[in-house]
Amino acid sequence: MGICGWIILGGLAGWVASMIAGNNSRQGLIGNIIVGIVGSFIGGAVFNHFGGVGVTGLNLYSFGVATVGAVILLFIKKLLFGKA
């Protein structure tokens, strides 16, 4: 998957994850993209650990993996830094 695919997948996954975590208004576009891309790696590691497959390309399954990872990242961030 190319850089454009990572940006699109990261932006969408980060946006959905920020709505789930309740901090959508504070994150912005660049924040959503970064959270989504990092979340893709986290989600891939989690899914691989439990016998699944990580991000496979620009598809619905990969979007789900990236979103799960981004939600995990945002909840860890909230635990470490609070609501700030």
N, C-alpha and C positions, 0 to 999 in steps of 0.2 A: 504494500500500500504506500502510495506516495505522500509527500508532505501535504498536498491539498486534501487528501483523504483523511489524514490525521487531524488536520485543522477542522474539517467539517464534522467528523466523528467526535472529536474532543469538544467542540463548541456545543453540539447538541447534547451530548452526554453530561457535560458540565452544567448546562442550563437546566436540564431535567433534575439532576442531582441537587442543584441549589434550590429548586422549588421544593423537593422532598425534604431537604434539611432545613428549610425555612430562612435562608439568607439570600434569596434571589436579588433583592433590591440593592444589596451592598457589594455585589461581586463584579458586575460589568462584563463586557464581552471578552476582553483579554483574560480576565480571571476565570471565566467559564471555560475558555479554550485550554488554559493551563491545567485547571482542575480535571477536565475531561481527559486530557492526554496522560497526565500522571495517573489518573484513575484507571485508564486502560491498562497500564502496567500492573497496578495493584490488583485489578480485577482478573487479569490474566494469570497472575501468580496465585491468587486464591482459587480460581477455577482449576488450574493445573494441579494444585495441591490436593484437591478433592476429586481428581480423576477426569475433569472436564478438559475442554480446549479453550485456550485464550482467544484473543482477538485474531480473527481470520481474514479480515478485509472490511470493506465498507458494506456491511449487511446488517440485518436486524439482530442477529445473534451477537455480533460484535458490539452493537450499540448497547445491548443488555449487559454484556460483560463490562463495558466501559462505564456504564451508569452505576452498576453495583460497586465497582471500584471507586468511582468518584464519590458516591454516598459514604462509603467507608472512610475515604480521605477527609471529607467534610466533618464527619462525626468525630474523628480523631483530632482534627483541628479544633473543633468546639470543646472537646475534653481538655486539650492542652492549653488553649488560649482563652477559653470562655466565649462570651458573645461579642467580644471586641473585634 
